[in-house]
């Protein structure tokens, strides 16, 4: 799970530096895939991250356990 959080933070920083439209589009695609996977693995943890003010550079892996059952009653 930490690798998905690192990917989110890394691509957030990269978006601030990349200007070429195709490269930006690829970064956005990778970010969407990371978010989709984080939400799939732990919907409750993902929702907590969003509710607590998720930002483009905050690490969602802090909230998402990777075990959907683990976060089901923690909200």
mmJSON file of the N, C-alpha and C atoms, coordinates in Angstrom:
{"data_MODEL":{"atom_site":{
"group_PDB":["ATOM","ATOM","ATOM","ATOM","ATOM","ATOM","ATOM","ATOM","ATOM","ATOM","ATOM","ATOM","ATOM","ATOM","ATOM","ATOM","ATOM","ATOM","ATOM","ATOM","ATOM","ATOM","ATOM","ATOM","ATOM","ATOM","ATOM","ATOM","ATOM","ATOM","ATOM","ATOM","ATOM","ATOM","ATOM","ATOM","ATOM","ATOM","ATOM","ATOM","ATOM","ATOM","ATOM","ATOM","ATOM","ATOM","ATOM","ATOM","ATOM","ATOM","ATOM","ATOM","ATOM","ATOM","ATOM","ATOM","ATOM","ATOM","ATOM","ATOM","ATOM","ATOM","ATOM","ATOM","ATOM","ATOM","ATOM","ATOM","ATOM","ATOM","ATOM","ATOM","ATOM","ATOM","ATOM","ATOM","ATOM","ATOM","ATOM","ATOM","ATOM","ATOM","ATOM","ATOM","ATOM","ATOM","ATOM","ATOM","ATOM","ATOM","ATOM","ATOM","ATOM","ATOM","ATOM","ATOM","ATOM","ATOM","ATOM","ATOM","ATOM","ATOM","ATOM","ATOM","ATOM","ATOM","ATOM","ATOM","ATOM","ATOM","ATOM","ATOM","ATOM","ATOM","ATOM","ATOM","ATOM","ATOM","ATOM","ATOM","ATOM","ATOM","ATOM","ATOM","ATOM","ATOM","ATOM","ATOM","ATOM","ATOM","ATOM","ATOM","ATOM","ATOM","ATOM","ATOM","ATOM","ATOM","ATOM","ATOM","ATOM","ATOM","ATOM","ATOM","ATOM","ATOM","ATOM","ATOM","ATOM","ATOM","ATOM","ATOM","ATOM","ATOM","ATOM","ATOM","ATOM","ATOM","ATOM","ATOM","ATOM","ATOM","ATOM","ATOM","ATOM","ATOM","ATOM","ATOM","ATOM","ATOM","ATOM","ATOM","ATOM","ATOM","ATOM","ATOM","ATOM","ATOM","ATOM","ATOM","ATOM","ATOM","ATOM","ATOM","ATOM","ATOM","ATOM","ATOM","ATOM","ATOM","ATOM","ATOM","ATOM","ATOM","ATOM","ATOM","ATOM","ATOM","ATOM","ATOM","ATOM","ATOM","ATOM","ATOM","ATOM","ATOM","ATOM","ATOM","ATOM","ATOM","ATOM","ATOM","ATOM","ATOM","ATOM","ATOM","ATOM","ATOM","ATOM","ATOM","ATOM","ATOM","ATOM","ATOM","ATOM"],
"id":[1,2,3,4,5,6,7,8,9,10,11,12,13,14,15,16,17,18,19,20,21,22,23,24,25,26,27,28,29,30,31,32,33,34,35,36,37,38,39,40,41,42,43,44,45,46,47,48,49,50,51,52,53,54,55,56,57,58,59,60,61,62,63,64,65,66,67,68,69,70,71,72,73,74,75,76,77,78,79,80,81,82,83,84,85,86,87,88,89,90,91,92,93,94,95,96,97,98,99,100,101,102,103,104,105,106,107,108,109,110,111,112,113,114,115,116,117,118,119,120,121,122,123,124,125,126,127,128,129,130,131,132,133,134,135,136,137,138,139,140,141,142,143,144,145,146,147,148,149,150,151,152,153,154,155,156,157,158,159,160,161,162,163,164,165,166,167,168,169,170,171,172,173,174,175,176,177,178,179,180,181,182,183,184,185,186,187,188,189,190,191,192,193,194,195,196,197,198,199,200,201,202,203,204,205,206,207,208,209,210,211,212,213,214,215,216,217,218,219,220,221,222,223,224,225],
"type_symbol":["N","C","C","N","C","C","N","C","C","N","C","C","N","C","C","N","C","C","N","C","C","N","C","C","N","C","C","N","C","C","N","C","C","N","C","C","N","C","C","N","C","C","N","C","C","N","C","C","N","C","C","N","C","C","N","C","C","N","C","C","N","C","C","N","C","C","N","C","C","N","C","C","N","C","C","N","C","C","N","C","C","N","C","C","N","C","C","N","C","C","N","C","C","N","C","C","N","C","C","N","C","C","N","C","C","N","C","C","N","C","C","N","C","C","N","C","C","N","C","C","N","C","C","N","C","C","N","C","C","N","C","C","N","C","C","N","C","C","N","C","C","N","C","C","N","C","C","N","C","C","N","C","C","N","C","C","N","C","C","N","C","C","N","C","C","N","C","C","N","C","C","N","C","C","N","C","C","N","C","C","N","C","C","N","C","C","N","C","C","N","C","C","N","C","C","N","C","C","N","C","C","N","C","C","N","C","C","N","C","C","N","C","C","N","C","C","N","C","C","N","C","C","N","C","C"],
"label_atom_id":["N","CA","C","N","CA","C","N","CA","C","N","CA","C","N","CA","C","N","CA","C","N","CA","C","N","CA","C","N","CA","C","N","CA","C","N","CA","C","N","CA","C","N","CA","C","N","CA","C","N","CA","C","N","CA","C","N","CA","C","N","CA","C","N","CA","C","N","CA","C","N","CA","C","N","CA","C","N","CA","C","N","CA","C","N","CA","C","N","CA","C","N","CA","C","N","CA","C","N","CA","C","N","CA","C","N","CA","C","N","CA","C","N","CA","C","N","CA","C","N","CA","C","N","CA","C","N","CA","C","N","CA","C","N","CA","C","N","CA","C","N","CA","C","N","CA","C","N","CA","C","N","CA","C","N","CA","C","N","CA","C","N","CA","C","N","CA","C","N","CA","C","N","CA","C","N","CA","C","N","CA","C","N","CA","C","N","CA","C","N","CA","C","N","CA","C","N","CA","C","N","CA","C","N","CA","C","N","CA","C","N","CA","C","N","CA","C","N","CA","C","N","CA","C","N","CA","C","N","CA","C","N","CA","C","N","CA","C","N","CA","C","N","CA","C","N","CA","C","N","CA","C","N","CA","C","N","CA","C","N","CA","C"],
"label_alt_id":[null,null,null,null,null,null,null,null,null,null,null,null,null,null,null,null,null,null,null,null,null,null,null,null,null,null,null,null,null,null,null,null,null,null,null,null,null,null,null,null,null,null,null,null,null,null,null,null,null,null,null,null,null,null,null,null,null,null,null,null,null,null,null,null,null,null,null,null,null,null,null,null,null,null,null,null,null,null,null,null,null,null,null,null,null,null,null,null,null,null,null,null,null,null,null,null,null,null,null,null,null,null,null,null,null,null,null,null,null,null,null,null,null,null,null,null,null,null,null,null,null,null,null,null,null,null,null,null,null,null,null,null,null,null,null,null,null,null,null,null,null,null,null,null,null,null,null,null,null,null,null,null,null,null,null,null,null,null,null,null,null,null,null,null,null,null,null,null,null,null,null,null,null,null,null,null,null,null,null,null,null,null,null,null,null,null,null,null,null,null,null,null,null,null,null,null,null,null,null,null,null,null,null,null,null,null,null,null,null,null,null,null,null,null,null,null,null,null,null,null,null,null,null,null,null],
"label_comp_id":["UNK","UNK","UNK","UNK","UNK","UNK","UNK","UNK","UNK","UNK","UNK","UNK","UNK","UNK","UNK","UNK","UNK","UNK","UNK","UNK","UNK","UNK","UNK","UNK","UNK","UNK","UNK","UNK","UNK","UNK","UNK","UNK","UNK","UNK","UNK","UNK","UNK","UNK","UNK","UNK","UNK","UNK","UNK","UNK","UNK","UNK","UNK","UNK","UNK","UNK","UNK","UNK","UNK","UNK","UNK","UNK","UNK","UNK","UNK","UNK","UNK","UNK","UNK","UNK","UNK","UNK","UNK","UNK","UNK","UNK","UNK","UNK","UNK","UNK","UNK","UNK","UNK","UNK","UNK","UNK","UNK","UNK","UNK","UNK","UNK","UNK","UNK","UNK","UNK","UNK","UNK","UNK","UNK","UNK","UNK","UNK","UNK","UNK","UNK","UNK","UNK","UNK","UNK","UNK","UNK","UNK","UNK","UNK","UNK","UNK","UNK","UNK","UNK","UNK","UNK","UNK","UNK","UNK","UNK","UNK","UNK","UNK","UNK","UNK","UNK","UNK","UNK","UNK","UNK","UNK","UNK","UNK","UNK","UNK","UNK","UNK","UNK","UNK","UNK","UNK","UNK","UNK","UNK","UNK","UNK","UNK","UNK","UNK","UNK","UNK","UNK","UNK","UNK","UNK","UNK","UNK","UNK","UNK","UNK","UNK","UNK","UNK","UNK","UNK","UNK","UNK","UNK","UNK","UNK","UNK","UNK","UNK","UNK","UNK","UNK","UNK","UNK","UNK","UNK","UNK","UNK","UNK","UNK","UNK","UNK","UNK","UNK","UNK","UNK","UNK","UNK","UNK","UNK","UNK","UNK","UNK","UNK","UNK","UNK","UNK","UNK","UNK","UNK","UNK","UNK","UNK","UNK","UNK","UNK","UNK","UNK","UNK","UNK","UNK","UNK","UNK","UNK","UNK","UNK","UNK","UNK","UNK","UNK","UNK","UNK"],
"label_asym_id":["A","A","A","A","A","A","A","A","A","A","A","A","A","A","A","A","A","A","A","A","A","A","A","A","A","A","A","A","A","A","A","A","A","A","A","A","A","A","A","A","A","A","A","A","A","A","A","A","A","A","A","A","A","A","A","A","A","A","A","A","A","A","A","A","A","A","A","A","A","A","A","A","A","A","A","A","A","A","A","A","A","A","A","A","A","A","A","A","A","A","A","A","A","A","A","A","A","A","A","A","A","A","A","A","A","A","A","A","A","A","A","A","A","A","A","A","A","A","A","A","A","A","A","A","A","A","A","A","A","A","A","A","A","A","A","A","A","A","A","A","A","A","A","A","A","A","A","A","A","A","A","A","A","A","A","A","A","A","A","A","A","A","A","A","A","A","A","A","A","A","A","A","A","A","A","A","A","A","A","A","A","A","A","A","A","A","A","A","A","A","A","A","A","A","A","A","A","A","A","A","A","A","A","A","A","A","A","A","A","A","A","A","A","A","A","A","A","A","A","A","A","A","A","A","A"],
"label_entity_id":["1","1","1","1","1","1","1","1","1","1","1","1","1","1","1","1","1","1","1","1","1","1","1","1","1","1","1","1","1","1","1","1","1","1","1","1","1","1","1","1","1","1","1","1","1","1","1","1","1","1","1","1","1","1","1","1","1","1","1","1","1","1","1","1","1","1","1","1","1","1","1","1","1","1","1","1","1","1","1","1","1","1","1","1","1","1","1","1","1","1","1","1","1","1","1","1","1","1","1","1","1","1","1","1","1","1","1","1","1","1","1","1","1","1","1","1","1","1","1","1","1","1","1","1","1","1","1","1","1","1","1","1","1","1","1","1","1","1","1","1","1","1","1","1","1","1","1","1","1","1","1","1","1","1","1","1","1","1","1","1","1","1","1","1","1","1","1","1","1","1","1","1","1","1","1","1","1","1","1","1","1","1","1","1","1","1","1","1","1","1","1","1","1","1","1","1","1","1","1","1","1","1","1","1","1","1","1","1","1","1","1","1","1","1","1","1","1","1","1","1","1","1","1","1","1"],
"label_seq_id":[1,1,1,2,2,2,3,3,3,4,4,4,5,5,5,6,6,6,7,7,7,8,8,8,9,9,9,10,10,10,11,11,11,12,12,12,13,13,13,14,14,14,15,15,15,16,16,16,17,17,17,18,18,18,19,19,19,20,20,20,21,21,21,22,22,22,23,23,23,24,24,24,25,25,25,26,26,26,27,27,27,28,28,28,29,29,29,30,30,30,31,31,31,32,32,32,33,33,33,34,34,34,35,35,35,36,36,36,37,37,37,38,38,38,39,39,39,40,40,40,41,41,41,42,42,42,43,43,43,44,44,44,45,45,45,46,46,46,47,47,47,48,48,48,49,49,49,50,50,50,51,51,51,52,52,52,53,53,53,54,54,54,55,55,55,56,56,56,57,57,57,58,58,58,59,59,59,60,60,60,61,61,61,62,62,62,63,63,63,64,64,64,65,65,65,66,66,66,67,67,67,68,68,68,69,69,69,70,70,70,71,71,71,72,72,72,73,73,73,74,74,74,75,75,75],
"pdbx_PDB_ins_code":[null,null,null,null,null,null,null,null,null,null,null,null,null,null,null,null,null,null,null,null,null,null,null,null,null,null,null,null,null,null,null,null,null,null,null,null,null,null,null,null,null,null,null,null,null,null,null,null,null,null,null,null,null,null,null,null,null,null,null,null,null,null,null,null,null,null,null,null,null,null,null,null,null,null,null,null,null,null,null,null,null,null,null,null,null,null,null,null,null,null,null,null,null,null,null,null,null,null,null,null,null,null,null,null,null,null,null,null,null,null,null,null,null,null,null,null,null,null,null,null,null,null,null,null,null,null,null,null,null,null,null,null,null,null,null,null,null,null,null,null,null,null,null,null,null,null,null,null,null,null,null,null,null,null,null,null,null,null,null,null,null,null,null,null,null,null,null,null,null,null,null,null,null,null,null,null,null,null,null,null,null,null,null,null,null,null,null,null,null,null,null,null,null,null,null,null,null,null,null,null,null,null,null,null,null,null,null,null,null,null,null,null,null,null,null,null,null,null,null,null,null,null,null,null,null],
"Cartn_x":[0.805,0.0,0.851,1.958,2.77,3.198,3.384,3.815,2.753,1.475,0.423,0.413,0.645,0.738,1.918,3.052,4.24,3.994,3.302,2.981,2.111,1.142,0.27,1.086,1.926,2.732,3.749,4.395,5.396,4.774,3.646,3.018,2.425,2.078,1.607,2.721,3.902,5.053,5.398,5.314,5.657,4.707,3.431,2.47,2.852,3.496,3.937,5.12,5.778,6.971,6.79,5.884,5.706,4.733,5.134,4.291,3.746,4.396,3.995,2.646,1.654,0.307,0.218,0.925,0.85,1.441,2.526,3.145,2.221,1.583,0.633,-0.549,-1.036,-2.156,-1.783,-0.576,-0.116,-0.036,0.454,0.499,-0.904,-1.823,-3.209,-3.81,-3.532,-4.024,-3.47,-2.177,-1.549,-2.117,-2.392,-2.975,-4.376,-5.155,-6.509,-6.456,-5.544,-5.4,-5.023,-4.126,-3.724,-4.913,-5.682,-6.855,-7.881,-8.129,-9.085,-8.655,-7.373,-6.874,-6.915,-6.572,-6.658,-8.092,-9.021,-10.435,-10.922,-10.492,-10.898,-10.388,-9.155,-8.545,-9.129,-9.522,-10.051,-10.982,-12.245,-13.181,-13.367,-13.409,-13.607,-12.384,-11.201,-9.982,-9.852,-10.197,-10.151,-11.124,-12.318,-13.309,-12.816,-12.116,-11.543,-10.519,-9.674,-8.673,-9.366,-10.397,-11.126,-11.793,-12.438,-13.158,-12.233,-11.006,-10.063,-9.278,-9.713,-9.107,-7.983,-8.193,-7.195,-6.711,-5.413,-4.836,-4.011,-3.624,-2.865,-1.538,-1.008,0.296,0.245,-0.967,-1.044,-1.005,-0.459,-0.266,-1.492,-2.281,-3.476,-3.167,-1.957,-1.607,-1.657,-1.578,-1.683,-3.068,-4.076,-5.461,-5.921,-5.29,-5.761,-4.902,-5.551,-4.805,-4.493,-5.275,-5.089,-5.944,-6.614,-7.51,-8.912,-9.798,-11.14,-11.856,-11.646,-12.315,-11.755,-10.504,-9.857,-10.459,-10.848,-11.359,-12.86,-13.556,-15.007,-15.723,-15.187,-15.881,-15.087,-14.077,-13.2,-13.593,-14.614,-15.008,-15.764],
"Cartn_y":[-1.199,0.0,1.269,1.291,2.518,2.934,1.956,2.297,3.123,2.863,3.662,5.077,5.201,6.533,7.313,6.637,7.299,7.714,6.868,7.202,8.454,8.554,9.728,10.99,10.943,12.102,12.446,11.429,11.652,12.286,11.749,12.294,13.668,13.953,15.296,16.309,15.993,16.874,16.981,15.87,15.865,16.739,16.774,17.607,19.082,19.493,20.877,21.216,20.208,20.431,20.105,19.206,18.739,19.659,20.096,20.993,20.345,19.323,18.673,17.973,18.276,17.742,16.22,15.507,14.03,13.494,14.081,13.642,13.947,15.101,15.454,14.486,14.166,13.247,11.879,11.425,10.141,10.199,11.298,11.447,11.41,12.1,12.12,10.714,9.98,8.607,7.736,7.863,7.073,7.446,8.72,9.167,8.586,8.597,8.034,6.547,5.837,4.402,4.175,4.999,4.853,5.109,6.167,6.457,5.337,4.841,3.744,2.525,2.204,1.033,1.257,2.439,2.745,2.609,3.137,3.047,1.597,0.84,-0.562,-1.364,-1.098,-1.872,-1.545,-0.296,0.098,1.293,1.042,2.141,3.052,2.482,3.295,4.176,3.614,4.403,5.495,5.185,6.168,7.305,6.955,7.976,8.853,8.262,9.049,10.046,9.597,10.495,11.677,11.401,12.483,13.405,12.821,13.605,14.481,14.041,14.809,15.823,16.061,17.121,16.672,15.578,15.083,16.214,16.257,17.24,16.513,17.242,16.642,16.067,16.599,16.118,15.371,15.082,14.289,12.808,12.014,10.588,9.798,9.285,8.528,7.204,6.694,5.402,5.442,6.615,6.754,6.298,6.467,6.145,4.794,4.309,3.115,1.92,0.897,-0.24,-1.298,-1.367,-2.423,-3.635,-3.626,-4.712,-4.139,-4.348,-3.749,-4.034,-5.167,-5.507,-4.685,-4.3,-3.591,-2.22,-1.538,-0.177,-0.078,-1.19,-1.14,-0.535,-0.656,-0.087,1.03,1.54,2.544,3.967,4.177,5.532,6.159],
"Cartn_z":[0.0,0.0,0.0,0.706,0.704,-0.699,-1.588,-2.943,-3.675,-3.411,-4.041,-3.481,-2.191,-1.592,-2.139,-2.27,-2.838,-4.286,-5.04,-6.432,-6.497,-5.593,-5.548,-5.255,-4.243,-3.862,-4.954,-5.516,-6.561,-7.802,-8.232,-9.437,-9.192,-7.959,-7.62,-7.849,-7.369,-7.569,-9.053,-9.763,-11.185,-11.995,-11.607,-12.339,-12.289,-11.222,-11.101,-11.995,-12.524,-13.329,-14.802,-15.116,-16.495,-17.228,-18.395,-19.184,-20.456,-20.935,-22.178,-21.971,-22.815,-22.6,-22.502,-23.336,-23.272,-21.98,-21.546,-20.289,-19.109,-19.131,-18.067,-18.073,-19.266,-19.385,-18.809,-19.06,-18.518,-16.991,-16.461,-15.005,-14.406,-15.038,-14.549,-14.597,-15.667,-15.77,-14.643,-14.387,-13.32,-11.956,-11.748,-10.481,-10.306,-11.369,-11.3,-10.979,-11.602,-11.323,-9.856,-9.341,-7.934,-7.012,-7.296,-6.464,-6.536,-7.728,-7.88,-7.072,-7.118,-6.393,-4.884,-4.432,-3.003,-2.51,-3.258,-2.86,-2.89,-3.879,-3.967,-2.779,-2.374,-1.286,0.085,0.291,1.604,1.432,1.068,0.836,2.049,3.242,4.443,4.716,4.579,4.782,3.743,2.513,1.441,1.74,2.192,2.544,3.7,4.677,5.788,5.26,4.346,3.75,3.092,2.316,1.655,2.678,3.677,4.689,5.518,5.705,6.516,5.698,4.477,3.678,2.772,2.08,1.134,0.235,0.044,-0.862,-1.909,-2.921,-4.012,-3.541,-2.446,-1.989,-0.653,-0.145,1.089,0.732,1.611,1.35,1.798,0.867,1.233,1.914,1.749,2.338,3.865,4.449,5.902,6.371,5.532,5.881,5.349,4.305,3.613,4.012,4.556,5.076,4.032,2.978,2.003,2.278,3.416,3.794,3.951,2.983,3.045,4.349,4.954,6.21,7.375,7.302,8.42,8.643,7.602,7.758,7.805,7.77,7.628,8.821,10.023,11.175,11.817,11.139,11.738,11.388,10.606,10.211,11.273],
"occupancy":[1.0,1.0,1.0,1.0,1.0,1.0,1.0,1.0,1.0,1.0,1.0,1.0,1.0,1.0,1.0,1.0,1.0,1.0,1.0,1.0,1.0,1.0,1.0,1.0,1.0,1.0,1.0,1.0,1.0,1.0,1.0,1.0,1.0,1.0,1.0,1.0,1.0,1.0,1.0,1.0,1.0,1.0,1.0,1.0,1.0,1.0,1.0,1.0,1.0,1.0,1.0,1.0,1.0,1.0,1.0,1.0,1.0,1.0,1.0,1.0,1.0,1.0,1.0,1.0,1.0,1.0,1.0,1.0,1.0,1.0,1.0,1.0,1.0,1.0,1.0,1.0,1.0,1.0,1.0,1.0,1.0,1.0,1.0,1.0,1.0,1.0,1.0,1.0,1.0,1.0,1.0,1.0,1.0,1.0,1.0,1.0,1.0,1.0,1.0,1.0,1.0,1.0,1.0,1.0,1.0,1.0,1.0,1.0,1.0,1.0,1.0,1.0,1.0,1.0,1.0,1.0,1.0,1.0,1.0,1.0,1.0,1.0,1.0,1.0,1.0,1.0,1.0,1.0,1.0,1.0,1.0,1.0,1.0,1.0,1.0,1.0,1.0,1.0,1.0,1.0,1.0,1.0,1.0,1.0,1.0,1.0,1.0,1.0,1.0,1.0,1.0,1.0,1.0,1.0,1.0,1.0,1.0,1.0,1.0,1.0,1.0,1.0,1.0,1.0,1.0,1.0,1.0,1.0,1.0,1.0,1.0,1.0,1.0,1.0,1.0,1.0,1.0,1.0,1.0,1.0,1.0,1.0,1.0,1.0,1.0,1.0,1.0,1.0,1.0,1.0,1.0,1.0,1.0,1.0,1.0,1.0,1.0,1.0,1.0,1.0,1.0,1.0,1.0,1.0,1.0,1.0,1.0,1.0,1.0,1.0,1.0,1.0,1.0,1.0,1.0,1.0,1.0,1.0,1.0,1.0,1.0,1.0,1.0,1.0,1.0],
"B_iso_or_equiv":[0.0,0.0,0.0,0.0,0.0,0.0,0.0,0.0,0.0,0.0,0.0,0.0,0.0,0.0,0.0,0.0,0.0,0.0,0.0,0.0,0.0,0.0,0.0,0.0,0.0,0.0,0.0,0.0,0.0,0.0,0.0,0.0,0.0,0.0,0.0,0.0,0.0,0.0,0.0,0.0,0.0,0.0,0.0,0.0,0.0,0.0,0.0,0.0,0.0,0.0,0.0,0.0,0.0,0.0,0.0,0.0,0.0,0.0,0.0,0.0,0.0,0.0,0.0,0.0,0.0,0.0,0.0,0.0,0.0,0.0,0.0,0.0,0.0,0.0,0.0,0.0,0.0,0.0,0.0,0.0,0.0,0.0,0.0,0.0,0.0,0.0,0.0,0.0,0.0,0.0,0.0,0.0,0.0,0.0,0.0,0.0,0.0,0.0,0.0,0.0,0.0,0.0,0.0,0.0,0.0,0.0,0.0,0.0,0.0,0.0,0.0,0.0,0.0,0.0,0.0,0.0,0.0,0.0,0.0,0.0,0.0,0.0,0.0,0.0,0.0,0.0,0.0,0.0,0.0,0.0,0.0,0.0,0.0,0.0,0.0,0.0,0.0,0.0,0.0,0.0,0.0,0.0,0.0,0.0,0.0,0.0,0.0,0.0,0.0,0.0,0.0,0.0,0.0,0.0,0.0,0.0,0.0,0.0,0.0,0.0,0.0,0.0,0.0,0.0,0.0,0.0,0.0,0.0,0.0,0.0,0.0,0.0,0.0,0.0,0.0,0.0,0.0,0.0,0.0,0.0,0.0,0.0,0.0,0.0,0.0,0.0,0.0,0.0,0.0,0.0,0.0,0.0,0.0,0.0,0.0,0.0,0.0,0.0,0.0,0.0,0.0,0.0,0.0,0.0,0.0,0.0,0.0,0.0,0.0,0.0,0.0,0.0,0.0,0.0,0.0,0.0,0.0,0.0,0.0,0.0,0.0,0.0,0.0,0.0,0.0],
"pdbx_formal_charge":[null,null,null,null,null,null,null,null,null,null,null,null,null,null,null,null,null,null,null,null,null,null,null,null,null,null,null,null,null,null,null,null,null,null,null,null,null,null,null,null,null,null,null,null,null,null,null,null,null,null,null,null,null,null,null,null,null,null,null,null,null,null,null,null,null,null,null,null,null,null,null,null,null,null,null,null,null,null,null,null,null,null,null,null,null,null,null,null,null,null,null,null,null,null,null,null,null,null,null,null,null,null,null,null,null,null,null,null,null,null,null,null,null,null,null,null,null,null,null,null,null,null,null,null,null,null,null,null,null,null,null,null,null,null,null,null,null,null,null,null,null,null,null,null,null,null,null,null,null,null,null,null,null,null,null,null,null,null,null,null,null,null,null,null,null,null,null,null,null,null,null,null,null,null,null,null,null,null,null,null,null,null,null,null,null,null,null,null,null,null,null,null,null,null,null,null,null,null,null,null,null,null,null,null,null,null,null,null,null,null,null,null,null,null,null,null,null,null,null,null,null,null,null,null,null],
"auth_seq_id":[1,1,1,2,2,2,3,3,3,4,4,4,5,5,5,6,6,6,7,7,7,8,8,8,9,9,9,10,10,10,11,11,11,12,12,12,13,13,13,14,14,14,15,15,15,16,16,16,17,17,17,18,18,18,19,19,19,20,20,20,21,21,21,22,22,22,23,23,23,24,24,24,25,25,25,26,26,26,27,27,27,28,28,28,29,29,29,30,30,30,31,31,31,32,32,32,33,33,33,34,34,34,35,35,35,36,36,36,37,37,37,38,38,38,39,39,39,40,40,40,41,41,41,42,42,42,43,43,43,44,44,44,45,45,45,46,46,46,47,47,47,48,48,48,49,49,49,50,50,50,51,51,51,52,52,52,53,53,53,54,54,54,55,55,55,56,56,56,57,57,57,58,58,58,59,59,59,60,60,60,61,61,61,62,62,62,63,63,63,64,64,64,65,65,65,66,66,66,67,67,67,68,68,68,69,69,69,70,70,70,71,71,71,72,72,72,73,73,73,74,74,74,75,75,75],
"auth_comp_id":["UNK","UNK","UNK","UNK","UNK","UNK","UNK","UNK","UNK","UNK","UNK","UNK","UNK","UNK","UNK","UNK","UNK","UNK","UNK","UNK","UNK","UNK","UNK","UNK","UNK","UNK","UNK","UNK","UNK","UNK","UNK","UNK","UNK","UNK","UNK","UNK","UNK","UNK","UNK","UNK","UNK","UNK","UNK","UNK","UNK","UNK","UNK","UNK","UNK","UNK","UNK","UNK","UNK","UNK","UNK","UNK","UNK","UNK","UNK","UNK","UNK","UNK","UNK","UNK","UNK","UNK","UNK","UNK","UNK","UNK","UNK","UNK","UNK","UNK","UNK","UNK","UNK","UNK","UNK","UNK","UNK","UNK","UNK","UNK","UNK","UNK","UNK","UNK","UNK","UNK","UNK","UNK","UNK","UNK","UNK","UNK","UNK","UNK","UNK","UNK","UNK","UNK","UNK","UNK","UNK","UNK","UNK","UNK","UNK","UNK","UNK","UNK","UNK","UNK","UNK","UNK","UNK","UNK","UNK","UNK","UNK","UNK","UNK","UNK","UNK","UNK","UNK","UNK","UNK","UNK","UNK","UNK","UNK","UNK","UNK","UNK","UNK","UNK","UNK","UNK","UNK","UNK","UNK","UNK","UNK","UNK","UNK","UNK","UNK","UNK","UNK","UNK","UNK","UNK","UNK","UNK","UNK","UNK","UNK","UNK","UNK","UNK","UNK","UNK","UNK","UNK","UNK","UNK","UNK","UNK","UNK","UNK","UNK","UNK","UNK","UNK","UNK","UNK","UNK","UNK","UNK","UNK","UNK","UNK","UNK","UNK","UNK","UNK","UNK","UNK","UNK","UNK","UNK","UNK","UNK","UNK","UNK","UNK","UNK","UNK","UNK","UNK","UNK","UNK","UNK","UNK","UNK","UNK","UNK","UNK","UNK","UNK","UNK","UNK","UNK","UNK","UNK","UNK","UNK","UNK","UNK","UNK","UNK","UNK","UNK"],
"auth_asym_id":["A","A","A","A","A","A","A","A","A","A","A","A","A","A","A","A","A","A","A","A","A","A","A","A","A","A","A","A","A","A","A","A","A","A","A","A","A","A","A","A","A","A","A","A","A","A","A","A","A","A","A","A","A","A","A","A","A","A","A","A","A","A","A","A","A","A","A","A","A","A","A","A","A","A","A","A","A","A","A","A","A","A","A","A","A","A","A","A","A","A","A","A","A","A","A","A","A","A","A","A","A","A","A","A","A","A","A","A","A","A","A","A","A","A","A","A","A","A","A","A","A","A","A","A","A","A","A","A","A","A","A","A","A","A","A","A","A","A","A","A","A","A","A","A","A","A","A","A","A","A","A","A","A","A","A","A","A","A","A","A","A","A","A","A","A","A","A","A","A","A","A","A","A","A","A","A","A","A","A","A","A","A","A","A","A","A","A","A","A","A","A","A","A","A","A","A","A","A","A","A","A","A","A","A","A","A","A","A","A","A","A","A","A","A","A","A","A","A","A","A","A","A","A","A","A"],
"auth_atom_id":["N","CA","C","N","CA","C","N","CA","C","N","CA","C","N","CA","C","N","CA","C","N","CA","C","N","CA","C","N","CA","C","N","CA","C","N","CA","C","N","CA","C","N","CA","C","N","CA","C","N","CA","C","N","CA","C","N","CA","C","N","CA","C","N","CA","C","N","CA","C","N","CA","C","N","CA","C","N","CA","C","N","CA","C","N","CA","C","N","CA","C","N","CA","C","N","CA","C","N","CA","C","N","CA","C","N","CA","C","N","CA","C","N","CA","C","N","CA","C","N","CA","C","N","CA","C","N","CA","C","N","CA","C","N","CA","C","N","CA","C","N","CA","C","N","CA","C","N","CA","C","N","CA","C","N","CA","C","N","CA","C","N","CA","C","N","CA","C","N","CA","C","N","CA","C","N","CA","C","N","CA","C","N","CA","C","N","CA","C","N","CA","C","N","CA","C","N","CA","C","N","CA","C","N","CA","C","N","CA","C","N","CA","C","N","CA","C","N","CA","C","N","CA","C","N","CA","C","N","CA","C","N","CA","C","N","CA","C","N","CA","C","N","CA","C","N","CA","C","N","CA","C","N","CA","C","N","CA","C","N","CA","C"],
"pdbx_PDB_model_num":[1,1,1,1,1,1,1,1,1,1,1,1,1,1,1,1,1,1,1,1,1,1,1,1,1,1,1,1,1,1,1,1,1,1,1,1,1,1,1,1,1,1,1,1,1,1,1,1,1,1,1,1,1,1,1,1,1,1,1,1,1,1,1,1,1,1,1,1,1,1,1,1,1,1,1,1,1,1,1,1,1,1,1,1,1,1,1,1,1,1,1,1,1,1,1,1,1,1,1,1,1,1,1,1,1,1,1,1,1,1,1,1,1,1,1,1,1,1,1,1,1,1,1,1,1,1,1,1,1,1,1,1,1,1,1,1,1,1,1,1,1,1,1,1,1,1,1,1,1,1,1,1,1,1,1,1,1,1,1,1,1,1,1,1,1,1,1,1,1,1,1,1,1,1,1,1,1,1,1,1,1,1,1,1,1,1,1,1,1,1,1,1,1,1,1,1,1,1,1,1,1,1,1,1,1,1,1,1,1,1,1,1,1,1,1,1,1,1,1,1,1,1,1,1,1]
}}}
